[in-house]
Amino acid sequence: VPAKTDCVMCFGPVVPDGYGVCYNPMDAHINFAVSAFNSCQDTNAARLAQGLEDALVDMKTLLEQTPKAKL
């Protein structure tokens, strides 16, 4: 849900063993909200959020190390 302010919209998962993931891309950062039902043993919102953050940091590092194209 893109917005011009630093607000976070969030929604829950639509199935008991799923996740709800919402994001707001901003100019300098992206806000994410991750949710899961506590009653399901197969989901862990904190672990998913950490994996998402790790992947985004890895992508940022890779992009910063890549030379810019000379167009």
PDB file of N, CA, C, O and CB in Angstrom:
ATOM      1  N   VAL A   1       0.855  -1.168   0.000  1.00  0.00           N
ATOM      2  CA  VAL A   1       0.000   0.000   0.000  1.00  0.00           C
ATOM      3  C   VAL A   1       0.901   1.231   0.000  1.00  0.00           C
ATOM      4  O   VAL A   1       1.306   1.695   1.066  1.00  0.00           O
ATOM      5  CB  VAL A   1      -0.973  -0.002   1.227  1.00  0.00           C
ATOM      6  N   PRO A   2       1.220   1.760  -1.166  1.00  0.00           N
ATOM      7  CA  PRO A   2       2.103   2.917  -1.198  1.00  0.00           C
ATOM      8  C   PRO A   2       1.425   4.172  -0.646  1.00  0.00           C
ATOM      9  O   PRO A   2       0.251   4.433  -0.910  1.00  0.00           O
ATOM     10  CB  PRO A   2       2.575   3.166  -2.618  1.00  0.00           C
ATOM     11  N   ALA A   3       2.177   4.921   0.106  1.00  0.00           N
ATOM     12  CA  ALA A   3       1.714   6.191   0.650  1.00  0.00           C
ATOM     13  C   ALA A   3       2.898   7.142   0.720  1.00  0.00           C
ATOM     14  O   ALA A   3       4.047   6.701   0.732  1.00  0.00           O
ATOM     15  CB  ALA A   3       1.061   6.003   2.053  1.00  0.00           C
ATOM     16  N   LYS A   4       2.635   8.421   0.766  1.00  0.00           N
ATOM     17  CA  LYS A   4       3.714   9.410   0.827  1.00  0.00           C
ATOM     18  C   LYS A   4       4.204   9.647   2.251  1.00  0.00           C
ATOM     19  O   LYS A   4       5.234  10.293   2.449  1.00  0.00           O
ATOM     20  CB  LYS A   4       3.250  10.722   0.226  1.00  0.00           C
ATOM     21  N   THR A   5       3.482   9.135   3.241  1.00  0.00           N
ATOM     22  CA  THR A   5       3.891   9.283   4.634  1.00  0.00           C
ATOM     23  C   THR A   5       4.481   7.973   5.139  1.00  0.00           C
ATOM     24  O   THR A   5       4.374   6.939   4.479  1.00  0.00           O
ATOM     25  CB  THR A   5       2.698   9.717   5.514  1.00  0.00           C
ATOM     26  N   ASP A   6       5.091   8.023   6.290  1.00  0.00           N
ATOM     27  CA  ASP A   6       5.748   6.850   6.869  1.00  0.00           C
ATOM     28  C   ASP A   6       4.754   5.976   7.640  1.00  0.00           C
ATOM     29  O   ASP A   6       5.066   5.483   8.725  1.00  0.00           O
ATOM     30  CB  ASP A   6       6.892   7.288   7.795  1.00  0.00           C
ATOM     31  N   CYS A   7       3.579   5.789   7.086  1.00  0.00           N
ATOM     32  CA  CYS A   7       2.570   4.975   7.760  1.00  0.00           C
ATOM     33  C   CYS A   7       2.716   3.520   7.327  1.00  0.00           C
ATOM     34  O   CYS A   7       3.307   3.223   6.288  1.00  0.00           O
ATOM     35  CB  CYS A   7       1.142   5.497   7.451  1.00  0.00           C
ATOM     36  N   VAL A   8       2.180   2.636   8.123  1.00  0.00           N
ATOM     37  CA  VAL A   8       2.226   1.208   7.809  1.00  0.00           C
ATOM     38  C   VAL A   8       0.800   0.677   7.819  1.00  0.00           C
ATOM     39  O   VAL A   8       0.099   0.774   8.827  1.00  0.00           O
ATOM     40  CB  VAL A   8       3.129   0.423   8.827  1.00  0.00           C
ATOM     41  N   MET A   9       0.381   0.125   6.708  1.00  0.00           N
ATOM     42  CA  MET A   9      -0.902  -0.557   6.638  1.00  0.00           C
ATOM     43  C   MET A   9      -0.602  -2.033   6.846  1.00  0.00           C
ATOM     44  O   MET A   9       0.431  -2.525   6.393  1.00  0.00           O
ATOM     45  CB  MET A   9      -1.648  -0.291   5.263  1.00  0.00           C
ATOM     46  N   CYS A  10      -1.481  -2.734   7.517  1.00  0.00           N
ATOM     47  CA  CYS A  10      -1.228  -4.151   7.762  1.00  0.00           C
ATOM     48  C   CYS A  10      -2.529  -4.922   7.646  1.00  0.00           C
ATOM     49  O   CYS A  10      -3.599  -4.407   7.970  1.00  0.00           O
ATOM     50  CB  CYS A  10      -0.586  -4.371   9.152  1.00  0.00           C
ATOM     51  N   PHE A  11      -2.432  -6.133   7.192  1.00  0.00           N
ATOM     52  CA  PHE A  11      -3.584  -7.013   7.140  1.00  0.00           C
ATOM     53  C   PHE A  11      -3.131  -8.403   7.560  1.00  0.00           C
ATOM     54  O   PHE A  11      -1.946  -8.729   7.481  1.00  0.00           O
ATOM     55  CB  PHE A  11      -4.225  -7.031   5.717  1.00  0.00           C
ATOM     56  N   GLY A  12      -4.054  -9.199   7.996  1.00  0.00           N
ATOM     57  CA  GLY A  12      -3.735 -10.547   8.452  1.00  0.00           C
ATOM     58  C   GLY A  12      -3.726 -11.544   7.310  1.00  0.00           C
ATOM     59  O   GLY A  12      -4.171 -11.247   6.201  1.00  0.00           O
ATOM     60  N   PRO A  13      -3.214 -12.732   7.596  1.00  0.00           N
ATOM     61  CA  PRO A  13      -3.214 -13.785   6.583  1.00  0.00           C
ATOM     62  C   PRO A  13      -4.650 -14.197   6.249  1.00  0.00           C
ATOM     63  O   PRO A  13      -5.545 -14.060   7.083  1.00  0.00           O
ATOM     64  CB  PRO A  13      -2.399 -15.008   7.069  1.00  0.00           C
ATOM     65  N   VAL A  14      -4.865 -14.694   5.048  1.00  0.00           N
ATOM     66  CA  VAL A  14      -6.202 -15.101   4.630  1.00  0.00           C
ATOM     67  C   VAL A  14      -6.465 -16.587   4.865  1.00  0.00           C
ATOM     68  O   VAL A  14      -7.596 -17.050   4.717  1.00  0.00           O
ATOM     69  CB  VAL A  14      -6.401 -14.776   3.170  1.00  0.00           C
ATOM     70  N   VAL A  15      -5.421 -17.335   5.232  1.00  0.00           N
ATOM     71  CA  VAL A  15      -5.559 -18.753   5.581  1.00  0.00           C
ATOM     72  C   VAL A  15      -4.821 -18.990   6.891  1.00  0.00           C
ATOM     73  O   VAL A  15      -3.864 -18.275   7.188  1.00  0.00           O
ATOM     74  CB  VAL A  15      -5.003 -19.685   4.441  1.00  0.00           C
ATOM     75  N   PRO A  16      -5.236 -19.970   7.680  1.00  0.00           N
ATOM     76  CA  PRO A  16      -4.624 -20.189   9.003  1.00  0.00           C
ATOM     77  C   PRO A  16      -3.117 -20.449   8.969  1.00  0.00           C
ATOM     78  O   PRO A  16      -2.415 -20.081   9.911  1.00  0.00           O
ATOM     79  CB  PRO A  16      -5.296 -21.347   9.673  1.00  0.00           C
ATOM     80  N   ASP A  17      -2.604 -21.075   7.903  1.00  0.00           N
ATOM     81  CA  ASP A  17      -1.170 -21.379   7.851  1.00  0.00           C
ATOM     82  C   ASP A  17      -0.435 -20.470   6.867  1.00  0.00           C
ATOM     83  O   ASP A  17       0.581 -20.864   6.294  1.00  0.00           O
ATOM     84  CB  ASP A  17      -0.954 -22.842   7.464  1.00  0.00           C
ATOM     85  N   GLY A  18      -0.949 -19.257   6.672  1.00  0.00           N
ATOM     86  CA  GLY A  18      -0.326 -18.313   5.746  1.00  0.00           C
ATOM     87  C   GLY A  18       0.170 -17.071   6.457  1.00  0.00           C
ATOM     88  O   GLY A  18       0.152 -16.987   7.685  1.00  0.00           O
ATOM     89  N   TYR A  19       0.609 -16.113   5.668  1.00  0.00           N
ATOM     90  CA  TYR A  19       1.131 -14.848   6.170  1.00  0.00           C
ATOM     91  C   TYR A  19       0.361 -13.687   5.568  1.00  0.00           C
ATOM     92  O   TYR A  19      -0.235 -13.815   4.499  1.00  0.00           O
ATOM     93  CB  TYR A  19       2.627 -14.714   5.860  1.00  0.00           C
ATOM     94  N   GLY A  20       0.374 -12.568   6.247  1.00  0.00           N
ATOM     95  CA  GLY A  20      -0.060 -11.301   5.684  1.00  0.00           C
ATOM     96  C   GLY A  20       1.173 -10.427   5.576  1.00  0.00           C
ATOM     97  O   GLY A  20       1.859 -10.204   6.574  1.00  0.00           O
ATOM     98  N   VAL A  21       1.470  -9.928   4.383  1.00  0.00           N
ATOM     99  CA  VAL A  21       2.659  -9.081   4.179  1.00  0.00           C
ATOM    100  C   VAL A  21       2.220  -7.829   3.425  1.00  0.00           C
ATOM    101  O   VAL A  21       1.622  -7.911   2.351  1.00  0.00           O
ATOM    102  CB  VAL A  21       3.796  -9.853   3.387  1.00  0.00           C
ATOM    103  N   CYS A  22       2.521  -6.688   3.995  1.00  0.00           N
ATOM    104  CA  CYS A  22       2.176  -5.409   3.393  1.00  0.00           C
ATOM    105  C   CYS A  22       3.442  -4.555   3.369  1.00  0.00           C
ATOM    106  O   CYS A  22       4.269  -4.640   4.277  1.00  0.00           O
ATOM    107  CB  CYS A  22       1.012  -4.696   4.180  1.00  0.00           C
ATOM    108  N   TYR A  23       3.592  -3.744   2.345  1.00  0.00           N
ATOM    109  CA  TYR A  23       4.784  -2.901   2.261  1.00  0.00           C
ATOM    110  C   TYR A  23       4.440  -1.535   1.691  1.00  0.00           C
ATOM    111  O   TYR A  23       3.458  -1.367   0.967  1.00  0.00           O
ATOM    112  CB  TYR A  23       5.861  -3.574   1.403  1.00  0.00           C
ATOM    113  N   ASN A  24       5.271  -0.569   2.036  1.00  0.00           N
ATOM    114  CA  ASN A  24       5.126   0.804   1.572  1.00  0.00           C
ATOM    115  C   ASN A  24       6.493   1.284   1.084  1.00  0.00           C
ATOM    116  O   ASN A  24       7.336   1.661   1.898  1.00  0.00           O
ATOM    117  CB  ASN A  24       4.564   1.736   2.706  1.00  0.00           C
ATOM    118  N   PRO A  25       6.729   1.276  -0.247  1.00  0.00           N
ATOM    119  CA  PRO A  25       8.020   1.750  -0.760  1.00  0.00           C
ATOM    120  C   PRO A  25       8.126   3.271  -0.664  1.00  0.00           C
ATOM    121  O   PRO A  25       7.261   3.998  -1.152  1.00  0.00           O
ATOM    122  CB  PRO A  25       8.216   1.300  -2.219  1.00  0.00           C
ATOM    123  N   MET A  26       9.183   3.732  -0.039  1.00  0.00           N
ATOM    124  CA  MET A  26       9.446   5.168   0.103  1.00  0.00           C
ATOM    125  C   MET A  26      10.706   5.501  -0.700  1.00  0.00           C
ATOM    126  O   MET A  26      11.322   4.605  -1.278  1.00  0.00           O
ATOM    127  CB  MET A  26       9.613   5.576   1.620  1.00  0.00           C
ATOM    128  N   ASP A  27      11.092   6.764  -0.742  1.00  0.00           N
ATOM    129  CA  ASP A  27      12.282   7.163  -1.502  1.00  0.00           C
ATOM    130  C   ASP A  27      13.564   6.551  -0.942  1.00  0.00           C
ATOM    131  O   ASP A  27      14.416   6.099  -1.706  1.00  0.00           O
ATOM    132  CB  ASP A  27      12.406   8.677  -1.515  1.00  0.00           C
ATOM    133  N   ALA A  28      13.711   6.532   0.389  1.00  0.00           N
ATOM    134  CA  ALA A  28      14.964   6.085   0.999  1.00  0.00           C
ATOM    135  C   ALA A  28      14.854   4.753   1.730  1.00  0.00           C
ATOM    136  O   ALA A  28      15.869   4.216   2.173  1.00  0.00           O
ATOM    137  CB  ALA A  28      15.452   7.123   1.952  1.00  0.00           C
ATOM    138  N   HIS A  29      13.648   4.207   1.866  1.00  0.00           N
ATOM    139  CA  HIS A  29      13.473   2.945   2.582  1.00  0.00           C
ATOM    140  C   HIS A  29      12.127   2.323   2.224  1.00  0.00           C
ATOM    141  O   HIS A  29      11.313   2.932   1.529  1.00  0.00           O
ATOM    142  CB  HIS A  29      13.577   3.163   4.110  1.00  0.00           C
ATOM    143  N   ILE A  30      11.908   1.109   2.706  1.00  0.00           N
ATOM    144  CA  ILE A  30      10.635   0.422   2.509  1.00  0.00           C
ATOM    145  C   ILE A  30      10.122  -0.018   3.873  1.00  0.00           C
ATOM    146  O   ILE A  30      10.857  -0.636   4.643  1.00  0.00           O
ATOM    147  CB  ILE A  30      10.785  -0.800   1.539  1.00  0.00           C
ATOM    148  N   ASN A  31       8.872   0.294   4.175  1.00  0.00           N
ATOM    149  CA  ASN A  31       8.236  -0.198   5.402  1.00  0.00           C
ATOM    150  C   ASN A  31       7.559  -1.528   5.093  1.00  0.00           C
ATOM    151  O   ASN A  31       6.846  -1.644   4.096  1.00  0.00           O
ATOM    152  CB  ASN A  31       7.203   0.840   5.967  1.00  0.00           C
ATOM    153  N   PHE A  32       7.774  -2.529   5.939  1.00  0.00           N
ATOM    154  CA  PHE A  32       7.120  -3.820   5.799  1.00  0.00           C
ATOM    155  C   PHE A  32       6.348  -4.135   7.066  1.00  0.00           C
ATOM    156  O   PHE A  32       6.770  -3.769   8.163  1.00  0.00           O
ATOM    157  CB  PHE A  32       8.144  -4.928   5.495  1.00  0.00           C
ATOM    158  N   ALA A  33       5.222  -4.811   6.919  1.00  0.00           N
ATOM    159  CA  ALA A  33       4.474  -5.359   8.048  1.00  0.00           C
ATOM    160  C   ALA A  33       4.195  -6.821   7.720  1.00  0.00           C
ATOM    161  O   ALA A  33       3.669  -7.134   6.652  1.00  0.00           O
ATOM    162  CB  ALA A  33       3.134  -4.553   8.319  1.00  0.00           C
ATOM    163  N   VAL A  34       4.548  -7.714   8.640  1.00  0.00           N
ATOM    164  CA  VAL A  34       4.371  -9.153   8.447  1.00  0.00           C
ATOM    165  C   VAL A  34       3.516  -9.675   9.589  1.00  0.00           C
ATOM    166  O   VAL A  34       3.762  -9.347  10.750  1.00  0.00           O
ATOM    167  CB  VAL A  34       5.748  -9.902   8.384  1.00  0.00           C
ATOM    168  N   SER A  35       2.509 -10.488   9.267  1.00  0.00           N
ATOM    169  CA  SER A  35       1.656 -11.056  10.306  1.00  0.00           C
ATOM    170  C   SER A  35       1.390 -12.531  10.023  1.00  0.00           C
ATOM    171  O   SER A  35       1.485 -12.985   8.883  1.00  0.00           O
ATOM    172  CB  SER A  35       0.328 -10.279  10.405  1.00  0.00           C
ATOM    173  N   ALA A  36       1.057 -13.267  11.075  1.00  0.00           N
ATOM    174  CA  ALA A  36       0.688 -14.686  10.976  1.00  0.00           C
ATOM    175  C   ALA A  36      -0.179 -15.015  12.183  1.00  0.00           C
ATOM    176  O   ALA A  36      -0.134 -14.325  13.202  1.00  0.00           O
ATOM    177  CB  ALA A  36       1.965 -15.625  10.913  1.00  0.00           C
ATOM    178  N   PHE A  37      -0.964 -16.071  12.056  1.00  0.00           N
ATOM    179  CA  PHE A  37      -1.778 -16.506  13.185  1.00  0.00           C
ATOM    180  C   PHE A  37      -0.900 -17.192  14.227  1.00  0.00           C
ATOM    181  O   PHE A  37      -0.097 -18.059  13.882  1.00  0.00           O
ATOM    182  CB  PHE A  37      -2.901 -17.454  12.714  1.00  0.00           C
ATOM    183  N   ASN A  38      -1.042 -16.816  15.491  1.00  0.00           N
ATOM    184  CA  ASN A  38      -0.270 -17.439  16.569  1.00  0.00           C
ATOM    185  C   ASN A  38      -0.631 -18.902  16.770  1.00  0.00           C
ATOM    186  O   ASN A  38       0.188 -19.672  17.271  1.00  0.00           O
ATOM    187  CB  ASN A  38      -0.482 -16.684  17.861  1.00  0.00           C
ATOM    188  N   SER A  39      -1.830 -19.297  16.393  1.00  0.00           N
ATOM    189  CA  SER A  39      -2.285 -20.653  16.657  1.00  0.00           C
ATOM    190  C   SER A  39      -1.716 -21.682  15.678  1.00  0.00           C
ATOM    191  O   SER A  39      -1.877 -22.882  15.901  1.00  0.00           O
ATOM    192  CB  SER A  39      -3.783 -20.694  16.613  1.00  0.00           C
ATOM    193  N   CYS A  40      -1.072 -21.257  14.628  1.00  0.00           N
ATOM    194  CA  CYS A  40      -0.530 -22.185  13.643  1.00  0.00           C
ATOM    195  C   CYS A  40       0.947 -22.453  13.925  1.00  0.00           C
ATOM    196  O   CYS A  40       1.739 -21.516  14.033  1.00  0.00           O
ATOM    197  CB  CYS A  40      -0.715 -21.631  12.216  1.00  0.00           C
ATOM    198  N   GLN A  41       1.316 -23.718  14.043  1.00  0.00           N
ATOM    199  CA  GLN A  41       2.705 -24.079  14.333  1.00  0.00           C
ATOM    200  C   GLN A  41       3.613 -23.935  13.114  1.00  0.00           C
ATOM    201  O   GLN A  41       4.835 -23.900  13.255  1.00  0.00           O
ATOM    202  CB  GLN A  41       2.771 -25.504  14.850  1.00  0.00           C
ATOM    203  N   ASP A  42       3.031 -23.851  11.923  1.00  0.00           N
ATOM    204  CA  ASP A  42       3.833 -23.819  10.696  1.00  0.00           C
ATOM    205  C   ASP A  42       4.289 -22.423  10.299  1.00  0.00           C
ATOM    206  O   ASP A  42       5.122 -22.290   9.402  1.00  0.00           O
ATOM    207  CB  ASP A  42       3.053 -24.416   9.570  1.00  0.00           C
ATOM    208  N   THR A  43       3.774 -21.385  10.933  1.00  0.00           N
ATOM    209  CA  THR A  43       4.136 -20.025  10.545  1.00  0.00           C
ATOM    210  C   THR A  43       4.826 -19.302  11.692  1.00  0.00           C
ATOM    211  O   THR A  43       4.528 -19.537  12.863  1.00  0.00           O
ATOM    212  CB  THR A  43       2.898 -19.246  10.099  1.00  0.00           C
ATOM    213  N   ASN A  44       5.743 -18.426  11.340  1.00  0.00           N
ATOM    214  CA  ASN A  44       6.471 -17.636  12.322  1.00  0.00           C
ATOM    215  C   ASN A  44       6.758 -16.283  11.680  1.00  0.00           C
ATOM    216  O   ASN A  44       7.696 -16.142  10.895  1.00  0.00           O
ATOM    217  CB  ASN A  44       7.798 -18.356  12.785  1.00  0.00           C
ATOM    218  N   ALA A  45       5.942 -15.293  12.022  1.00  0.00           N
ATOM    219  CA  ALA A  45       6.062 -13.971  11.393  1.00  0.00           C
ATOM    220  C   ALA A  45       7.415 -13.336  11.672  1.00  0.00           C
ATOM    221  O   ALA A  45       7.980 -12.682  10.794  1.00  0.00           O
ATOM    222  CB  ALA A  45       4.950 -13.047  11.884  1.00  0.00           C
ATOM    223  N   ALA A  46       7.942 -13.514  12.867  1.00  0.00           N
ATOM    224  CA  ALA A  46       9.243 -12.916  13.198  1.00  0.00           C
ATOM    225  C   ALA A  46      10.350 -13.526  12.342  1.00  0.00           C
ATOM    226  O   ALA A  46      11.236 -12.815  11.868  1.00  0.00           O
ATOM    227  CB  ALA A  46       9.564 -13.109  14.698  1.00  0.00           C
ATOM    228  N   ARG A  47      10.300 -14.836  12.146  1.00  0.00           N
ATOM    229  CA  ARG A  47      11.325 -15.501  11.331  1.00  0.00           C
ATOM    230  C   ARG A  47      11.202 -15.077   9.864  1.00  0.00           C
ATOM    231  O   ARG A  47      12.214 -14.855   9.199  1.00  0.00           O
ATOM    232  CB  ARG A  47      11.204 -17.042  11.457  1.00  0.00           C
ATOM    233  N   LEU A  48       9.972 -14.966   9.358  1.00  0.00           N
ATOM    234  CA  LEU A  48       9.785 -14.500   7.980  1.00  0.00           C
ATOM    235  C   LEU A  48      10.288 -13.071   7.824  1.00  0.00           C
ATOM    236  O   LEU A  48      10.969 -12.765   6.845  1.00  0.00           O
ATOM    237  CB  LEU A  48       8.302 -14.587   7.573  1.00  0.00           C
ATOM    238  N   ALA A  49       9.967 -12.191   8.766  1.00  0.00           N
ATOM    239  CA  ALA A  49      10.416 -10.799   8.698  1.00  0.00           C
ATOM    240  C   ALA A  49      11.940 -10.715   8.723  1.00  0.00           C
ATOM    241  O   ALA A  49      12.523  -9.906   8.001  1.00  0.00           O
ATOM    242  CB  ALA A  49       9.824  -9.987   9.861  1.00  0.00           C
ATOM    243  N   GLN A  50      12.591 -11.535   9.541  1.00  0.00           N
ATOM    244  CA  GLN A  50      14.057 -11.532   9.600  1.00  0.00           C
ATOM    245  C   GLN A  50      14.648 -12.028   8.283  1.00  0.00           C
ATOM    246  O   GLN A  50      15.630 -11.467   7.797  1.00  0.00           O
ATOM    247  CB  GLN A  50      14.556 -12.407  10.772  1.00  0.00           C
ATOM    248  N   GLY A  51      14.063 -13.068   7.704  1.00  0.00           N
ATOM    249  CA  GLY A  51      14.527 -13.564   6.409  1.00  0.00           C
ATOM    250  C   GLY A  51      14.349 -12.532   5.309  1.00  0.00           C
ATOM    251  O   GLY A  51      15.208 -12.395   4.438  1.00  0.00           O
ATOM    252  N   LEU A  52      13.246 -11.811   5.343  1.00  0.00           N
ATOM    253  CA  LEU A  52      12.999 -10.734   4.382  1.00  0.00           C
ATOM    254  C   LEU A  52      14.038  -9.630   4.535  1.00  0.00           C
ATOM    255  O   LEU A  52      14.592  -9.151   3.546  1.00  0.00           O
ATOM    256  CB  LEU A  52      11.583 -10.158   4.564  1.00  0.00           C
ATOM    257  N   GLU A  53      14.300  -9.229   5.777  1.00  0.00           N
ATOM    258  CA  GLU A  53      15.316  -8.191   6.019  1.00  0.00           C
ATOM    259  C   GLU A  53      16.693  -8.658   5.559  1.00  0.00           C
ATOM    260  O   GLU A  53      17.419  -7.896   4.920  1.00  0.00           O
ATOM    261  CB  GLU A  53      15.362  -7.817   7.514  1.00  0.00           C
ATOM    262  N   ASP A  54      17.059  -9.889   5.870  1.00  0.00           N
ATOM    263  CA  ASP A  54      18.370 -10.420   5.451  1.00  0.00           C
ATOM    264  C   ASP A  54      18.503 -10.405   3.926  1.00  0.00           C
ATOM    265  O   ASP A  54      19.544 -10.018   3.395  1.00  0.00           O
ATOM    266  CB  ASP A  54      18.567 -11.861   5.985  1.00  0.00           C
ATOM    267  N   ALA A  55      17.442 -10.828   3.225  1.00  0.00           N
ATOM    268  CA  ALA A  55      17.484 -10.858   1.761  1.00  0.00           C
ATOM    269  C   ALA A  55      17.613  -9.451   1.186  1.00  0.00           C
ATOM    270  O   ALA A  55      18.368  -9.236   0.238  1.00  0.00           O
ATOM    271  CB  ALA A  55      16.228 -11.541   1.204  1.00  0.00           C
ATOM    272  N   LEU A  56      16.881  -8.489   1.754  1.00  0.00           N
ATOM    273  CA  LEU A  56      16.962  -7.112   1.262  1.00  0.00           C
ATOM    274  C   LEU A  56      18.330  -6.490   1.529  1.00  0.00           C
ATOM    275  O   LEU A  56      18.849  -5.755   0.689  1.00  0.00           O
ATOM    276  CB  LEU A  56      15.876  -6.261   1.906  1.00  0.00           C
ATOM    277  N   VAL A  57      18.911  -6.776   2.678  1.00  0.00           N
ATOM    278  CA  VAL A  57      20.260  -6.268   2.981  1.00  0.00           C
ATOM    279  C   VAL A  57      21.272  -6.884   2.016  1.00  0.00           C
ATOM    280  O   VAL A  57      22.166  -6.187   1.535  1.00  0.00           O
ATOM    281  CB  VAL A  57      20.655  -6.584   4.458  1.00  0.00           C
ATOM    282  N   ASP A  58      21.144  -8.186   1.726  1.00  0.00           N
ATOM    283  CA  ASP A  58      22.035  -8.835   0.755  1.00  0.00           C
ATOM    284  C   ASP A  58      21.905  -8.184  -0.624  1.00  0.00           C
ATOM    285  O   ASP A  58      22.909  -7.949  -1.296  1.00  0.00           O
ATOM    286  CB  ASP A  58      21.720 -10.346   0.659  1.00  0.00           C
ATOM    287  N   MET A  59      20.670  -7.890  -1.048  1.00  0.00           N
ATOM    288  CA  MET A  59      20.471  -7.257  -2.347  1.00  0.00           C
ATOM    289  C   MET A  59      21.067  -5.856  -2.365  1.00  0.00           C
ATOM    290  O   MET A  59      21.675  -5.453  -3.357  1.00  0.00           O
ATOM    291  CB  MET A  59      18.980  -7.201  -2.692  1.00  0.00           C
ATOM    292  N   LYS A  60      20.900  -5.113  -1.279  1.00  0.00           N
ATOM    293  CA  LYS A  60      21.476  -3.762  -1.183  1.00  0.00           C
ATOM    294  C   LYS A  60      22.995  -3.822  -1.307  1.00  0.00           C
ATOM    295  O   LYS A  60      23.597  -3.042  -2.044  1.00  0.00           O
ATOM    296  CB  LYS A  60      21.076  -3.089   0.154  1.00  0.00           C
ATOM    297  N   THR A  61      23.606  -4.754  -0.580  1.00  0.00           N
ATOM    298  CA  THR A  61      25.061  -4.914  -0.626  1.00  0.00           C
ATOM    299  C   THR A  61      25.525  -5.251  -2.032  1.00  0.00           C
ATOM    300  O   THR A  61      26.505  -4.683  -2.513  1.00  0.00           O
ATOM    301  CB  THR A  61      25.514  -6.003   0.351  1.00  0.00           C
ATOM    302  N   LEU A  62      24.839  -6.162  -2.693  1.00  0.00           N
ATOM    303  CA  LEU A  62      25.187  -6.548  -4.051  1.00  0.00           C
ATOM    304  C   LEU A  62      25.074  -5.365  -5.008  1.00  0.00           C
ATOM    305  O   LEU A  62      25.958  -5.147  -5.837  1.00  0.00           O
ATOM    306  CB  LEU A  62      24.293  -7.690  -4.520  1.00  0.00           C
ATOM    307  N   LEU A  63      23.991  -4.604  -4.894  1.00  0.00           N
ATOM    308  CA  LEU A  63      23.798  -3.459  -5.781  1.00  0.00           C
ATOM    309  C   LEU A  63      24.832  -2.367  -5.539  1.00  0.00           C
ATOM    310  O   LEU A  63      25.272  -1.707  -6.480  1.00  0.00           O
ATOM    311  CB  LEU A  63      22.403  -2.892  -5.603  1.00  0.00           C
ATOM    312  N   GLU A  64      25.221  -2.173  -4.282  1.00  0.00           N
ATOM    313  CA  GLU A  64      26.245  -1.158  -3.979  1.00  0.00           C
ATOM    314  C   GLU A  64      27.619  -1.557  -4.504  1.00  0.00           C
ATOM    315  O   GLU A  64      28.453  -0.688  -4.757  1.00  0.00           O
ATOM    316  CB  GLU A  64      26.324  -0.923  -2.473  1.00  0.00           C
ATOM    317  N   GLN A  65      27.869  -2.847  -4.671  1.00  0.00           N
ATOM    318  CA  GLN A  65      29.166  -3.321  -5.161  1.00  0.00           C
ATOM    319  C   GLN A  65      29.227  -3.390  -6.683  1.00  0.00           C
ATOM    320  O   GLN A  65      30.307  -3.551  -7.252  1.00  0.00           O
ATOM    321  CB  GLN A  65      29.470  -4.686  -4.582  1.00  0.00           C
ATOM    322  N   THR A  66      28.092  -3.270  -7.339  1.00  0.00           N
ATOM    323  CA  THR A  66      28.029  -3.385  -8.797  1.00  0.00           C
ATOM    324  C   THR A  66      28.326  -2.023  -9.424  1.00  0.00           C
ATOM    325  O   THR A  66      27.706  -1.024  -9.060  1.00  0.00           O
ATOM    326  CB  THR A  66      26.633  -3.910  -9.256  1.00  0.00           C
ATOM    327  N   PRO A  67      29.273  -1.978 -10.366  1.00  0.00           N
ATOM    328  CA  PRO A  67      29.559  -0.689 -11.030  1.00  0.00           C
ATOM    329  C   PRO A  67      28.335  -0.195 -11.781  1.00  0.00           C
ATOM    330  O   PRO A  67      27.577  -0.983 -12.346  1.00  0.00           O
ATOM    331  CB  PRO A  67      30.757  -0.823 -12.002  1.00  0.00           C
ATOM    332  N   LYS A  68      28.154   1.115 -11.781  1.00  0.00           N
ATOM    333  CA  LYS A  68      27.032   1.707 -12.490  1.00  0.00           C
ATOM    334  C   LYS A  68      27.308   1.699 -13.994  1.00  0.00           C
ATOM    335  O   LYS A  68      28.438   1.918 -14.431  1.00  0.00           O
ATOM    336  CB  LYS A  68      26.768   3.145 -11.991  1.00  0.00           C
ATOM    337  N   ALA A  69      26.266   1.445 -14.770  1.00  0.00           N
ATOM    338  CA  ALA A  69      26.391   1.427 -16.222  1.00  0.00           C
ATOM    339  C   ALA A  69      26.639   2.830 -16.752  1.00  0.00           C
ATOM    340  O   ALA A  69      26.109   3.806 -16.222  1.00  0.00           O
ATOM    341  CB  ALA A  69      25.134   0.829 -16.864  1.00  0.00           C
ATOM    342  N   LYS A  70      27.438   2.924 -17.787  1.00  0.00           N
ATOM    343  CA  LYS A  70      27.715   4.204 -18.429  1.00  0.00           C
ATOM    344  C   LYS A  70      26.849   4.284 -19.673  1.00  0.00           C
ATOM    345  O   LYS A  70      27.217   3.783 -20.736  1.00  0.00           O
ATOM    346  CB  LYS A  70      29.239   4.363 -18.781  1.00  0.00           C
ATOM    347  N   LEU A  71      25.698   4.919 -19.528  1.00  0.00           N
ATOM    348  CA  LEU A  71      24.762   5.018 -20.666  1.00  0.00           C
ATOM    349  C   LEU A  71      24.927   6.305 -21.412  1.00  0.00           C
ATOM    350  O   LEU A  71      24.222   6.547 -22.392  1.00  0.00           O
ATOM    351  CB  LEU A  71      23.329   4.895 -20.198  1.00  0.00           C
TER     352      LEU A  71
END
